[in-house]
């Protein structure tokens, strides 16, 4: 099969599954992401029956950077559904991730129950503001200036501000140059506004579209209070020229409501991306056990698609980890999904205990709580 034929088959199967509008622009975007990804396909002869695209990316946790496989375009020809082809492709991806020391995998689910069977779990939430333009709150005038720029003028500044923001350092991507191009430039009619402080240093940016009389904010990043107020005021200047203003961001149980004289009343919060820890033992060896007060054990229950995770892991002083057949240490017994939520900071231990989602010996409750993250994971990317 020629490469062009394979590329067309990938595009056509994805189009059938997701029913996006066929256009050269969308085809170019899909081809671009495929060029930077690994394509997993299941074939009936030369017929592409099922497929998954796994994009190698990098994510940030615990002041460290890890390899991650972003799973997308999971699709099957309906005449081949129910044959276990996606099951096999997911197993192949997870095995490849383990062999290549890729610690995490992210995906955007069409069905949370469907992807839980592969060990993925909800980690990220999103908050969305979608309001009539006249209701958007204004901000006070602050020192500094905002300049609307082209992508070429602003891309280095956007990268600098994004990488400096603490919001993106617990769960967010460490974006590579090609990803910036894919996300903000290729076939995307975005505007770019950058805030500069009194010393002409960039401290924030706004990436947005104006479509059909509506203001759509794609990303709003700030490094200071003045940057927030200046860019919010910039949005508010559009109130007379657009009918609606829409903005959404990764939700970390906090918002800017407290800054607004009249808080927006119709913000909505929704579940979004799921995460899979590929290798529990490898994860535990890089986990920061700085506050560990006593040894304990973690028992991971059944993990069908990553059976290497099943078993007991003893956590000793200074965070040394060993996998054992039996243990005499007090134990936290947990599924791989709940482990992911707990050790990445999305859920609290006592919350999981209240809903009988974990089993834990009482003497280690406070010990486990002392080592868990205080930051809530945030993600501003989608794949």
LOVO-800624 format. One record per residue (C-alpha): x, y, z; residue number from 1. Coordinates in nm, 2 decimals. Layout:
! residues N
<pt <X Y Z> NUM>
...
END
This chain:
! residues 383
<pt <0.00 0.00 0.00> 1>
<pt <0.14 0.34 -0.10> 2>
<pt <0.20 0.60 0.17> 3>
<pt <-0.05 0.84 0.01> 4>
<pt <-0.31 0.56 0.00> 5>
<pt <-0.24 0.49 0.37> 6>
<pt <-0.28 0.85 0.46> 7>
<pt <-0.61 0.88 0.27> 8>
<pt <-0.74 0.56 0.45> 9>
<pt <-0.65 0.71 0.79> 10>
<pt <-0.83 1.03 0.70> 11>
<pt <-1.14 0.86 0.56> 12>
<pt <-1.18 0.63 0.86> 13>
<pt <-1.14 0.92 1.10> 14>
<pt <-1.39 1.12 0.90> 15>
<pt <-1.64 0.84 0.90> 16>
<pt <-1.61 0.79 1.28> 17>
<pt <-1.62 1.16 1.38> 18>
<pt <-1.82 1.31 1.09> 19>
<pt <-1.62 1.63 1.08> 20>
<pt <-1.66 1.85 0.77> 21>
<pt <-1.44 1.73 0.49> 22>
<pt <-1.20 2.01 0.38> 23>
<pt <-0.84 2.05 0.27> 24>
<pt <-0.77 2.25 0.59> 25>
<pt <-0.88 1.97 0.82> 26>
<pt <-0.71 1.71 0.61> 27>
<pt <-0.38 1.91 0.63> 28>
<pt <-0.42 1.93 1.01> 29>
<pt <-0.48 1.56 1.04> 30>
<pt <-0.19 1.47 0.81> 31>
<pt <0.03 1.70 1.02> 32>
<pt <-0.05 1.53 1.35> 33>
<pt <-0.02 1.18 1.19> 34>
<pt <0.33 1.28 1.07> 35>
<pt <0.43 1.35 1.43> 36>
<pt <0.26 1.04 1.57> 37>
<pt <0.26 0.66 1.55> 38>
<pt <-0.03 0.51 1.37> 39>
<pt <-0.17 0.18 1.50> 40>
<pt <-0.39 0.01 1.25> 41>
<pt <-0.58 -0.32 1.23> 42>
<pt <-0.62 -0.45 0.88> 43>
<pt <-0.84 -0.70 0.69> 44>
<pt <-0.61 -0.76 0.40> 45>
<pt <-0.54 -0.41 0.27> 46>
<pt <-0.86 -0.27 0.43> 47>
<pt <-0.80 -0.05 0.73> 48>
<pt <-1.06 -0.18 0.98> 49>
<pt <-0.96 0.00 1.31> 50>
<pt <-0.71 0.26 1.41> 51>
<pt <-0.56 0.46 1.69> 52>
<pt <-0.31 0.75 1.67> 53>
<pt <-0.06 0.78 1.96> 54>
<pt <0.12 1.12 1.97> 55>
<pt <0.45 1.14 2.16> 56>
<pt <0.43 1.44 2.39> 57>
<pt <0.59 1.55 2.72> 58>
<pt <0.40 1.63 3.05> 59>
<pt <0.50 1.80 3.37> 60>
<pt <0.45 1.66 3.72> 61>
<pt <0.64 1.70 4.05> 62>
<pt <0.89 1.95 3.89> 63>
<pt <0.98 1.67 3.64> 64>
<pt <0.91 1.61 3.27> 65>
<pt <0.79 1.27 3.15> 66>
<pt <0.71 1.11 2.82> 67>
<pt <0.34 1.07 2.74> 68>
<pt <0.14 0.91 2.46> 69>
<pt <-0.16 1.12 2.36> 70>
<pt <-0.42 0.88 2.23> 71>
<pt <-0.66 1.01 1.96> 72>
<pt <-0.87 0.93 1.65> 73>
<pt <-0.98 0.59 1.80> 74>
<pt <-1.20 0.47 1.52> 75>
<pt <-1.34 0.15 1.36> 76>
<pt <-1.52 0.07 1.04> 77>
<pt <-1.87 -0.03 1.16> 78>
<pt <-1.85 -0.36 0.97> 79>
<pt <-1.56 -0.46 1.19> 80>
<pt <-1.68 -0.35 1.53> 81>
<pt <-1.71 -0.60 1.81> 82>
<pt <-1.41 -0.81 1.69> 83>
<pt <-1.17 -0.69 1.96> 84>
<pt <-0.95 -0.49 1.72> 85>
<pt <-0.94 -0.18 1.94> 86>
<pt <-0.87 -0.40 2.24> 87>
<pt <-0.56 -0.54 2.06> 88>
<pt <-0.45 -0.19 1.95> 89>
<pt <-0.47 -0.05 2.30> 90>
<pt <-0.28 -0.35 2.43> 91>
<pt <-0.01 -0.28 2.17> 92>
<pt <0.01 0.09 2.26> 93>
<pt <0.05 0.01 2.63> 94>
<pt <0.31 -0.25 2.57> 95>
<pt <0.51 -0.01 2.35> 96>
<pt <0.48 0.26 2.61> 97>
<pt <0.62 0.03 2.88> 98>
<pt <0.91 -0.09 2.66> 99>
<pt <1.00 0.27 2.57> 100>
<pt <0.96 0.41 2.92> 101>
<pt <0.66 0.63 2.84> 102>
<pt <0.51 0.67 3.18> 103>
<pt <0.17 0.84 3.10> 104>
<pt <-0.10 0.82 2.84> 105>
<pt <-0.37 1.09 2.80> 106>
<pt <-0.69 1.08 2.60> 107>
<pt <-1.02 1.26 2.55> 108>
<pt <-1.30 1.00 2.59> 109>
<pt <-1.62 0.96 2.40> 110>
<pt <-1.72 0.73 2.68> 111>
<pt <-1.56 0.72 3.03> 112>
<pt <-1.67 0.36 3.11> 113>
<pt <-1.53 0.24 2.77> 114>
<pt <-1.18 0.37 2.85> 115>
<pt <-1.17 0.27 3.21> 116>
<pt <-1.15 -0.09 3.09> 117>
<pt <-0.80 0.01 2.96> 118>
<pt <-0.70 0.16 3.29> 119>
<pt <-0.77 0.53 3.21> 120>
<pt <-0.94 0.75 3.46> 121>
<pt <-1.08 1.11 3.48> 122>
<pt <-0.81 1.35 3.60> 123>
<pt <-0.89 1.69 3.43> 124>
<pt <-1.19 1.92 3.45> 125>
<pt <-1.27 2.23 3.26> 126>
<pt <-1.46 2.55 3.34> 127>
<pt <-1.64 2.74 3.06> 128>
<pt <-1.79 3.09 3.05> 129>
<pt <-2.04 3.15 2.78> 130>
<pt <-2.22 3.48 2.83> 131>
<pt <-2.39 3.77 2.64> 132>
<pt <-2.11 4.02 2.57> 133>
<pt <-2.27 4.30 2.78> 134>
<pt <-2.25 4.08 3.09> 135>
<pt <-1.87 4.03 3.07> 136>
<pt <-1.71 4.21 3.37> 137>
<pt <-1.46 4.49 3.30> 138>
<pt <-1.14 4.55 3.48> 139>
<pt <-0.96 4.86 3.61> 140>
<pt <-0.70 5.02 3.40> 141>
<pt <-0.34 4.91 3.49> 142>
<pt <0.01 5.01 3.37> 143>
<pt <0.15 4.85 3.07> 144>
<pt <0.02 4.79 2.72> 145>
<pt <-0.14 4.53 2.50> 146>
<pt <-0.03 4.48 2.14> 147>
<pt <-0.22 4.26 1.88> 148>
<pt <0.04 4.07 1.68> 149>
<pt <0.08 3.81 1.41> 150>
<pt <0.17 3.45 1.50> 151>
<pt <0.53 3.51 1.38> 152>
<pt <0.56 3.81 1.60> 153>
<pt <0.41 3.66 1.91> 154>
<pt <0.50 3.29 1.91> 155>
<pt <0.83 3.32 2.10> 156>
<pt <0.66 3.54 2.37> 157>
<pt <0.37 3.29 2.40> 158>
<pt <0.61 3.01 2.45> 159>
<pt <0.80 3.21 2.71> 160>
<pt <0.49 3.30 2.91> 161>
<pt <0.34 2.95 2.89> 162>
<pt <0.65 2.79 3.02> 163>
<pt <0.68 3.04 3.30> 164>
<pt <0.32 2.98 3.43> 165>
<pt <0.29 2.76 3.73> 166>
<pt <-0.06 2.66 3.62> 167>
<pt <0.09 2.43 3.36> 168>
<pt <0.34 2.25 3.57> 169>
<pt <0.11 1.98 3.73> 170>
<pt <-0.03 1.78 3.44> 171>
<pt <0.02 2.03 3.16> 172>
<pt <0.22 1.97 2.84> 173>
<pt <0.58 2.08 2.80> 174>
<pt <0.50 2.20 2.45> 175>
<pt <0.74 2.14 2.16> 176>
<pt <0.77 2.38 1.87> 177>
<pt <0.58 2.16 1.63> 178>
<pt <0.29 2.14 1.88> 179>
<pt <0.26 2.52 1.91> 180>
<pt <0.24 2.53 1.53> 181>
<pt <-0.03 2.26 1.52> 182>
<pt <-0.23 2.41 1.81> 183>
<pt <-0.23 2.78 1.72> 184>
<pt <-0.12 2.83 1.36> 185>
<pt <-0.19 2.55 1.11> 186>
<pt <-0.53 2.63 0.95> 187>
<pt <-0.64 2.82 1.26> 188>
<pt <-0.75 3.19 1.21> 189>
<pt <-0.64 3.31 1.55> 190>
<pt <-0.57 3.66 1.68> 191>
<pt <-0.29 3.71 1.93> 192>
<pt <-0.28 3.98 2.19> 193>
<pt <0.02 4.02 2.43> 194>
<pt <0.04 4.22 2.75> 195>
<pt <0.37 4.40 2.82> 196>
<pt <0.45 4.55 3.16> 197>
<pt <0.61 4.90 3.22> 198>
<pt <0.95 4.75 3.16> 199>
<pt <0.83 4.61 2.82> 200>
<pt <0.84 4.25 2.95> 201>
<pt <0.57 4.01 2.84> 202>
<pt <0.35 3.89 3.13> 203>
<pt <0.05 3.75 2.95> 204>
<pt <-0.13 3.67 2.63> 205>
<pt <-0.47 3.61 2.48> 206>
<pt <-0.53 3.38 2.18> 207>
<pt <-0.88 3.42 2.03> 208>
<pt <-1.11 3.41 1.74> 209>
<pt <-1.41 3.62 1.63> 210>
<pt <-1.65 3.40 1.45> 211>
<pt <-2.01 3.47 1.35> 212>
<pt <-2.02 3.77 1.58> 213>
<pt <-1.89 3.58 1.88> 214>
<pt <-1.56 3.62 2.07> 215>
<pt <-1.40 3.28 2.14> 216>
<pt <-1.10 3.29 2.37> 217>
<pt <-0.88 2.98 2.31> 218>
<pt <-0.61 3.05 2.56> 219>
<pt <-0.55 3.32 2.83> 220>
<pt <-0.23 3.30 3.02> 221>
<pt <-0.10 3.55 3.27> 222>
<pt <0.20 3.58 3.50> 223>
<pt <0.08 3.88 3.71> 224>
<pt <-0.24 4.05 3.83> 225>
<pt <-0.18 4.34 3.60> 226>
<pt <-0.16 4.11 3.30> 227>
<pt <-0.50 3.95 3.41> 228>
<pt <-0.67 4.29 3.44> 229>
<pt <-0.53 4.43 3.12> 230>
<pt <-0.63 4.13 2.91> 231>
<pt <-0.97 4.11 3.07> 232>
<pt <-1.02 4.48 2.99> 233>
<pt <-0.91 4.40 2.64> 234>
<pt <-1.18 4.14 2.61> 235>
<pt <-1.43 4.38 2.75> 236>
<pt <-1.36 4.63 2.48> 237>
<pt <-1.52 4.39 2.23> 238>
<pt <-1.86 4.40 2.42> 239>
<pt <-2.02 4.63 2.16> 240>
<pt <-1.89 4.45 1.86> 241>
<pt <-1.98 4.09 1.94> 242>
<pt <-2.29 3.93 2.08> 243>
<pt <-2.13 3.66 2.30> 244>
<pt <-1.80 3.60 2.47> 245>
<pt <-1.69 3.24 2.53> 246>
<pt <-1.38 3.13 2.73> 247>
<pt <-1.29 2.81 2.90> 248>
<pt <-0.98 2.68 3.08> 249>
<pt <-0.85 2.39 3.28> 250>
<pt <-1.02 2.39 3.62> 251>
<pt <-0.82 2.35 3.94> 252>
<pt <-1.11 2.41 4.19> 253>
<pt <-1.04 2.78 4.17> 254>
<pt <-1.15 3.07 3.95> 255>
<pt <-1.12 3.45 3.91> 256>
<pt <-1.47 3.51 4.05> 257>
<pt <-1.32 3.68 4.36> 258>
<pt <-1.17 3.95 4.14> 259>
<pt <-1.50 4.05 3.98> 260>
<pt <-1.74 4.30 4.12> 261>
<pt <-2.02 4.11 3.96> 262>
<pt <-1.91 3.74 3.91> 263>
<pt <-2.03 3.56 3.61> 264>
<pt <-2.33 3.35 3.71> 265>
<pt <-2.35 3.09 3.44> 266>
<pt <-2.00 2.93 3.44> 267>
<pt <-2.02 2.55 3.39> 268>
<pt <-1.77 2.28 3.50> 269>
<pt <-1.74 1.96 3.31> 270>
<pt <-1.52 1.65 3.32> 271>
<pt <-1.27 1.62 3.04> 272>
<pt <-0.95 1.43 2.98> 273>
<pt <-0.85 1.09 3.12> 274>
<pt <-0.50 0.97 3.22> 275>
<pt <-0.34 0.63 3.24> 276>
<pt <-0.02 0.56 3.44> 277>
<pt <0.14 0.29 3.22> 278>
<pt <0.39 0.15 3.47> 279>
<pt <0.31 0.18 3.85> 280>
<pt <0.65 0.06 3.96> 281>
<pt <0.84 0.31 3.74> 282>
<pt <0.60 0.58 3.85> 283>
<pt <0.67 0.51 4.22> 284>
<pt <1.05 0.52 4.16> 285>
<pt <1.02 0.89 4.05> 286>
<pt <0.75 0.99 4.28> 287>
<pt <0.85 1.26 4.55> 288>
<pt <0.83 1.08 4.88> 289>
<pt <0.98 1.38 5.07> 290>
<pt <0.73 1.37 5.35> 291>
<pt <0.73 1.00 5.40> 292>
<pt <0.71 0.92 5.77> 293>
<pt <0.69 0.54 5.78> 294>
<pt <0.70 0.25 5.55> 295>
<pt <0.38 0.11 5.40> 296>
<pt <0.26 -0.10 5.10> 297>
<pt <0.04 -0.04 4.80> 298>
<pt <-0.15 -0.32 4.64> 299>
<pt <-0.28 -0.27 4.29> 300>
<pt <-0.57 -0.48 4.20> 301>
<pt <-0.65 -0.63 3.85> 302>
<pt <-0.51 -0.43 3.56> 303>
<pt <-0.60 -0.64 3.25> 304>
<pt <-0.43 -0.44 2.98> 305>
<pt <-0.11 -0.37 3.19> 306>
<pt <-0.08 -0.69 3.41> 307>
<pt <0.27 -0.58 3.51> 308>
<pt <0.10 -0.33 3.75> 309>
<pt <-0.08 -0.60 3.95> 310>
<pt <0.07 -0.68 4.28> 311>
<pt <0.22 -0.53 4.60> 312>
<pt <0.47 -0.25 4.62> 313>
<pt <0.65 -0.17 4.94> 314>
<pt <0.75 0.19 5.00> 315>
<pt <1.04 0.21 5.24> 316>
<pt <1.24 0.50 5.39> 317>
<pt <1.37 0.76 5.15> 318>
<pt <1.11 0.64 4.90> 319>
<pt <1.28 0.32 4.79> 320>
<pt <1.03 0.09 4.62> 321>
<pt <1.03 -0.29 4.59> 322>
<pt <0.77 -0.52 4.44> 323>
<pt <0.70 -0.82 4.66> 324>
<pt <0.47 -1.13 4.66> 325>
<pt <0.36 -1.07 5.02> 326>
<pt <0.40 -0.79 5.28> 327>
<pt <0.36 -0.74 5.65> 328>
<pt <0.34 -0.37 5.61> 329>
<pt <0.01 -0.18 5.66> 330>
<pt <-0.14 -0.16 5.31> 331>
<pt <-0.34 0.07 5.08> 332>
<pt <-0.54 -0.15 4.84> 333>
<pt <-0.65 0.03 4.53> 334>
<pt <-0.74 0.00 4.17> 335>
<pt <-0.50 0.15 3.90> 336>
<pt <-0.77 0.41 3.82> 337>
<pt <-0.81 0.53 4.18> 338>
<pt <-0.43 0.52 4.23> 339>
<pt <-0.40 0.76 3.93> 340>
<pt <-0.66 1.00 4.08> 341>
<pt <-0.50 0.99 4.42> 342>
<pt <-0.13 1.02 4.34> 343>
<pt <-0.18 1.28 4.07> 344>
<pt <-0.38 1.50 4.31> 345>
<pt <-0.73 1.48 4.16> 346>
<pt <-0.89 1.31 4.46> 347>
<pt <-0.83 1.31 4.83> 348>
<pt <-0.77 0.99 5.02> 349>
<pt <-1.06 1.04 5.27> 350>
<pt <-1.30 1.11 4.99> 351>
<pt <-1.21 0.78 4.83> 352>
<pt <-1.24 0.61 5.17> 353>
<pt <-1.59 0.77 5.23> 354>
<pt <-1.72 0.62 4.90> 355>
<pt <-1.55 0.28 4.97> 356>
<pt <-1.33 0.32 4.66> 357>
<pt <-1.01 0.21 4.85> 358>
<pt <-0.92 -0.01 5.14> 359>
<pt <-0.65 0.12 5.37> 360>
<pt <-0.52 0.02 5.72> 361>
<pt <-0.61 0.30 5.96> 362>
<pt <-0.26 0.35 6.09> 363>
<pt <-0.13 0.47 5.76> 364>
<pt <-0.41 0.71 5.66> 365>
<pt <-0.22 1.02 5.78> 366>
<pt <0.11 0.87 5.64> 367>
<pt <-0.04 0.84 5.29> 368>
<pt <-0.21 1.19 5.31> 369>
<pt <0.13 1.35 5.40> 370>
<pt <0.29 1.24 5.07> 371>
<pt <0.00 1.32 4.83> 372>
<pt <0.01 1.62 4.59> 373>
<pt <-0.15 1.95 4.70> 374>
<pt <-0.18 2.08 4.35> 375>
<pt <-0.47 1.98 4.13> 376>
<pt <-0.39 1.87 3.77> 377>
<pt <-0.46 2.12 3.50> 378>
<pt <-0.44 2.07 3.12> 379>
<pt <-0.48 2.33 2.85> 380>
<pt <-0.44 2.10 2.55> 381>
<pt <-0.66 1.86 2.37> 382>
<pt <-0.59 1.56 2.14> 383>
END
